[in-house]
């Protein structure tokens, strides 16, 4: 890409930086990379529990609001019958 362009004078500092970055990937073993990928996948898939809890809380809030609404409406209907 821009590495072979001689018009820019970045010098050997950029080349050593690129070599250092390239060597870091080879230091990790394949099993370590696999473990990192599995851990990242587990974090992404753990949102299922959050979705279930969100639906349960929303359902509970709806039921509680209906209960309060009916309680207020029925409590004020006929106070003379008691």
Secondary structure, DSSP 4 states (H G I P E B T S, - for coil): -GGG-TTS---HHHHHHHHHHHHHHHHS-HHHHHHHHHHHHHHHHTHHHHHHHHHHHHHHHHHHHHHHHHHHHHHTT-GGG-
